[in-house]
Amino acid sequence: MPQKFTRQKPLGSYIADFYCSQRRLVIEIDGDSHFTDEAERYDERRSTMLRNLGLRVIRFNNLEVMKQFEGVCQRIGDALAEKI
């Protein structure tokens, strides 16, 4: 059965790029602004908070999405298939 994703979903004090409530899966797509030391620390705190809510988080960068789209889709499919 296809899984439904919500875009820009508020979760705690953050907004997830994509969220599948049925599988408790958050997908984050990181642009260039995420690759400073400060942004990476923020993203790690954010991922930790989301995991503390019982959510799974997978991250991709823009380049992965643009250049390796099929691989990104496969990783998402694998995450959706995992037992929770």
Secondary structure, DSSP 4 states (H G I P E B T S, - for coil): -PPP-EEEEEETTEEEEEEETTTTEEEEEE-GGG-SHHHHHHHHHHHHHHHHTT-EEEEEEHHHHHH-HHHHHHHHHHHHHS--
